Amino acid sequence: MKIAMKAPDALKIHCKDKVFLKPKDVNAIKTELEKRRYNFTDKNLMIVLKSSKFLTRKGQAGTYSYVQRYPSIGHDENGK
């Protein structure tokens, strides 16, 4: 199992593990990260989710959910 030292890397690992195939709200994402012993601050997690290039945000303020933009991520954000 890979270990991420930063929230963006943890989300990438989750994406590769197909966690985001179905929309997940912020609480579900945080719970999933905590199961894997990641404890990022709420503020940090929200910034990373909002700026992620491989996730799409759906819904309205207070009820956002996040889902993968692509069927699977087998490369980094630079296409490698």
Helices and strands as residue ranges (DSSP letters): H 7-16, E 24-25, H 26-35, H 42-51, E 55-58, E 65-68
